[in-house]
Amino acid sequence: MESQGDKRRLSLMVDYLFGRGVSRALPREGFRLYYSRRSGRVKSIFHDGKLFATVKPNGAMALSMAGATILSRSPKFRENCVQVSDDVVEFVKGGKSVFCKFVIWAGKNVYPKSEVAIIDGKGRVLGVGMAVLNGGVMSQFKSGAAVKVRAGLKK
């Protein structure tokens, strides 16, 4: 990171969006924040040359696979995850959407249009995307999309 202010800003953003204490999983160094020339807001975040997250105009963070993998080290980040059955692991890795009937468990911080990580039974990150439904009802429904996957493990 360039400055102590950048580190603090990133920690506050992560804790606000994903829950208090999740920022403790962030590595101490290697982050670089890129700002918009027009507005001065954070536009993208890189860690050791890899994209960590893109910051949307509304302030939400669109995590990359690398970013979700780093944050998944925090037990509190699990509340932002959706666990899927082993039947659909390869589909999620390929970037396909997750349907409700394959959701085993969803965290309490999963809301419609919130950023989520899709994990398998062992807690490994398979993909990242945007939730379509509330986490509490995902596993109750038997049809329809639960998560629109943006990126999977396979490229």
N, C-alpha and C positions, 0 to 999 in steps of 0.2 A: 504494500500500500504506500501511497505517496505520503500521506499524513495521518496523524492520529485522529483527525476529524473524519477522514474517510472510513477508518475502521469503526469508529463510533456510529457513524451514519449507517453503515452496513449492518452492524449488530442490532441497532434499533429497528431497521426495516425488517430484518429476519424475525426478530422477536414479535413485532407487531403483526406481521402477516401469518406466521406459523405457530405462534405461542411462546409465552415467556420461557426463557431458558434454552431454546433451540439454538441460539447463536453461540452457545458454548461449544458446539460441534465444529464451528468454523476454525480452520487453521489460522495460526497467528499471523502468518505472512503470506505473500504471494498474490494478494488481491489487487486489482486495478479497476477503478471506477472510471467510466467514460461519461462525460456530461454533454448535454445538448448545448450548442452554441447560442441558440435562440432563447431558450427558457432557463438554462442553467440547471435543469433537473438531471438526475442520474438517468442515463439511457441504457447502459449495459454494464455488466460486471464480469470480469474475467479473473480466473484463478490459474496461475502458472501457464498462461497462454491459451487456456481452454475457456470457452464460454460457460459461465456459471449461471447467469440469468439475464433476461432482458426485462427491463422495467417498462411496463405499459403506461400510457398517458394517465390512466386513472390511479396509478400508484401501485397496482398489483404487480407481482413478480411472476414471470413465466420462466420456470426453472428449466434448465437443460438436464440431460441425463447425468452429466458430471456434477451439477449442483445438487440434484436430488440424492445422488450417491453420497456426497459429503454430508448433507443434512440428515441422512438416514442413520448416521452414527449416534444421533441424539434419540434417546428413548421417547422424549416428548414429541418429536416429529412424527412418530407413529400415529398420532391423532389426526394427521393430515394425509393418511394413506388409505388405500383400498386394497384389501387382500383378495386375490382371485384363486379359483380352484386350479389344480394342476392340469386340467384338461385344456385350458386356454392359454397357457404360458407362451407357447410358440406364436400364437396369434397376436398377443400383446407385444411380444418382442418385435414382431413384424410391423407394428404400428396400427393394428386394427382396434376398433372400439371395443369396450368392455360392456357386456350386456348384464342386466340385473340377475338373471338366473345363475350366473357364474361368480357372483360376488359372495364371498364367505363372510367377510367382516369389513366394516368401514369405520373410520375414526370419528370422534365427536365433532371435530373441526371441519368436516366435509360438508360443504354447502353448495347449492347450485352456483355455477360459474366460479367456484373456488379452484385454486391450483392444487392438484393431488398427485401423489406418486403411487403407482400400481406396484404391489409387491407380491411375491409368492409366499408359500407356507414357511419358508426359512427366513423371510425378511429381506430378501434380495430385491433390489429395484429392477423392475422389468420395463417400465415406461413411465412417462409423465403426460399429464393431460388436464382437461378441465371437467369437473364434475357436472353432470346434467341434473342429478337429483340430490336430495339431502342424504347424508350417510345413514341415518336411521331407517330410511325406507328402501334403500338400495337392495338389501338382502330379502326384504319382504315381497317385492315385486317379482314376478316370474317372466315378464317380457319387457322389452324396451331397453334403450341404451342407458347405462349408468355413468360411463366416463367416455368422453371423446379423447382418444389418445393422440397426442401431438407428435411424440417421438418415442420410439421403442429402442430396445437394446441393439437390435440389428440395424445396419444402415442400408 
